[in-house]
Amino acid sequence: MFILKEQTKSLCPTCFQEILAQVYEEGGKVYMKKNCPQHGDFVFVIEKDAYLYKKLMNNDMLHTREYHLKT
């Protein structure tokens, strides 16, 4: 397991309250692990291609993408 984001914010899929989450890579996929104090643990695949996820999360790519979306 390789942690990509130690801490980020997400929503509980049950009560939609804001909770803390962690993003990590394992087996070539990217997962989000989160815990709602009321509803427990959740793990989701957020990208099946870890290489693509990391490329899209690169700051240079984000700025280029924002520019294209604004025009």
Buried (B, 14 or more C-beta within 10 A) or exposed (E): EEEBEEEEEBEBEEEEEEBEBBBBBEEEBBBBBBBBEEBEEBEEEEBEEBEEBBEEBEEEEEEEEEEEEEE
